[in-house]
Amino acid sequence: MVLTTTKAKPLMESALTSRSLRQDMIAGNIANIDTPFYKSRDIDFESALIEKTKLMYENKETKELKMAQTDDKHMSAIKGFDSLKSTIYLRDGHMARNDANTVDLDVETTELGKNSIMFNALTAALKKNSQIFKSVLDASGKV
C-alpha cells in the first residue's frame, strides 16, 4: 500500500529523481572536458513537470498550438509527441574549442550549483511534508 500525504508528494519525488539524473549528466560533461568533439548535454524536465502539475491539479490550460491545415497537401501535425517526458539536448551557444568540445567549466559548475540548491530544496520540502503528516498522526493518537 502506498500512502500519499499530498498531491504534490509524487511530483516532488519525481523532481528529486530528475535532479539526480541532471546532476549525473552535468558531472559527465565535466568528466569529458578534454574529450575531442564532445558536446555538452543537459536535460529539460521542468516543462514536463509543469505539464504534470497541470494534469494533477486539473488545470486545463494548454500551450498546444493547433496547426492550421487549409489544404490536404499541407503537412499534418506531429502525433505522438509527449510533453510529459524530459528532453535531453545539446547545449549550444557556447564557443567550441579547437577540438570542437563545447564543455565550458564555468557554465557546468554554475549549473551544478543551481541543481544542488534545487535538490536540497526538494529534499527539505519532502522532509517538511513528512513531518507535518507525522505530527497529525501523533496528535490523533493522543485523543
C-alpha positions as CSV (number, residue, x, y, z in Angstrom):
1,M,0.0,0.0,0.0
2,V,1.4,3.4,-1.0
3,L,0.5,6.2,1.3
4,T,0.3,9.6,-0.4
5,T,0.1,12.5,2.0
6,T,-0.5,15.2,-0.6
7,K,-0.9,15.6,-4.3
8,A,2.4,17.3,-4.5
9,K,4.4,14.4,-2.9
10,P,4.7,12.3,-6.1
11,L,5.6,15.3,-8.1
12,M,8.4,16.3,-5.6
13,E,9.7,12.7,-5.7
14,S,9.7,12.8,-9.5
15,A,11.5,16.1,-9.5
16,L,14.1,14.8,-7.0
17,T,14.8,11.8,-9.3
18,S,15.1,14.2,-12.3
19,R,17.5,16.5,-10.3
20,S,19.6,13.4,-9.5
21,L,19.8,12.5,-13.2
22,R,20.7,16.1,-14.1
23,Q,23.5,16.0,-11.6
24,D,24.9,12.9,-13.2
25,M,24.6,14.4,-16.7
26,I,26.5,17.6,-15.6
27,A,29.1,15.5,-13.9
28,G,29.5,13.6,-17.2
29,N,30.0,16.9,-19.0
30,I,32.7,17.9,-16.6
31,A,34.4,14.4,-16.9
32,N,34.5,14.9,-20.7
33,I,36.0,18.4,-20.6
34,D,39.1,17.1,-22.5
35,T,37.3,14.8,-24.9
36,P,37.6,16.0,-28.5
37,F,34.3,16.6,-30.3
38,Y,32.3,16.1,-27.1
39,K,29.1,18.2,-26.9
40,S,27.9,19.2,-23.5
41,R,24.4,17.8,-22.7
42,D,21.6,18.9,-20.5
43,I,18.1,17.7,-19.7
44,D,14.9,19.8,-19.7
45,F,12.5,18.2,-17.3
46,E,11.0,21.4,-15.9
47,S,8.5,21.7,-18.8
48,A,7.5,18.1,-18.2
49,L,6.9,18.7,-14.5
50,I,4.8,21.8,-15.3
51,E,2.6,19.8,-17.6
52,K,2.3,17.0,-15.0
53,T,1.4,19.6,-12.4
54,K,-1.4,21.0,-14.6
55,L,-2.8,17.5,-15.1
56,M,-2.6,16.7,-11.3
57,Y,-4.4,19.9,-10.3
58,E,-6.8,19.7,-13.2
59,N,-5.7,22.9,-14.8
60,K,-7.0,22.5,-18.4
61,E,-4.9,25.4,-19.7
62,T,-2.7,24.1,-22.5
63,K,0.0,25.7,-24.5
64,E,-0.6,23.5,-27.5
65,L,-0.8,25.4,-30.7
66,K,-3.1,23.8,-33.3
67,M,-1.6,23.7,-36.7
68,A,-3.9,25.1,-39.4
69,Q,-4.3,22.8,-42.4
70,T,-6.1,24.6,-45.2
71,D,-5.1,22.2,-47.9
72,D,-4.8,18.4,-48.0
73,K,-1.2,18.7,-49.2
74,H,-0.1,20.5,-46.1
75,M,1.9,18.6,-43.6
76,S,0.0,17.2,-40.7
77,A,0.9,17.9,-37.1
78,I,3.3,15.5,-35.4
79,K,1.4,12.9,-33.5
80,G,2.8,11.0,-30.5
81,F,4.9,13.9,-29.0
82,D,4.6,13.5,-25.3
83,S,5.1,16.8,-23.4
84,L,5.2,14.9,-20.2
85,K,8.7,13.4,-20.9
86,S,12.0,15.0,-20.3
87,T,14.1,16.1,-23.2
88,I,17.9,15.6,-23.5
89,Y,19.5,18.3,-25.6
90,L,22.9,19.5,-26.6
91,R,23.8,22.9,-25.1
92,D,24.6,25.3,-27.9
93,G,25.6,28.9,-27.9
94,H,29.0,28.1,-26.2
95,M,32.2,28.6,-28.1
96,A,33.6,25.3,-29.3
97,R,37.3,25.0,-28.7
98,N,39.8,23.9,-31.5
99,D,39.0,20.3,-30.7
100,A,35.2,21.0,-31.2
101,N,34.5,20.3,-27.5
102,T,31.7,22.6,-26.1
103,V,32.1,22.0,-22.4
104,D,32.6,25.2,-20.5
105,L,33.7,24.6,-17.0
106,D,32.2,27.9,-15.7
107,V,28.8,27.0,-17.1
108,E,28.9,23.4,-15.9
109,T,29.9,24.4,-12.3
110,T,27.2,27.1,-12.2
111,E,24.6,24.6,-13.4
112,L,25.9,22.1,-10.9
113,G,25.4,24.6,-8.1
114,K,21.9,25.6,-9.2
115,N,20.9,21.9,-9.5
116,S,22.3,21.2,-6.0
117,I,20.3,24.1,-4.5
118,M,17.1,22.8,-6.1
119,F,17.9,19.2,-5.0
120,N,18.4,20.4,-1.4
121,A,15.2,22.5,-1.5
122,L,13.2,19.5,-2.7
123,T,14.7,17.3,0.0
124,A,13.8,19.9,2.6
125,A,10.2,20.1,1.2
126,L,9.7,16.4,1.3
127,K,11.1,16.3,4.9
128,K,8.7,19.1,6.0
129,N,5.8,17.3,4.3
130,S,6.5,14.1,6.2
131,Q,6.9,16.0,9.5
132,I,3.5,17.6,9.1
133,F,1.9,14.2,8.4
134,K,3.7,12.7,11.4
135,S,2.5,15.5,13.7
136,V,-1.1,14.9,12.5
137,L,-0.7,11.1,13.3
138,D,0.8,11.8,16.7
139,A,-1.9,14.3,17.6
140,S,-4.7,11.9,16.5
141,G,-3.1,9.1,18.6
142,K,-3.4,11.2,21.8
143,V,-7.1,11.7,21.5
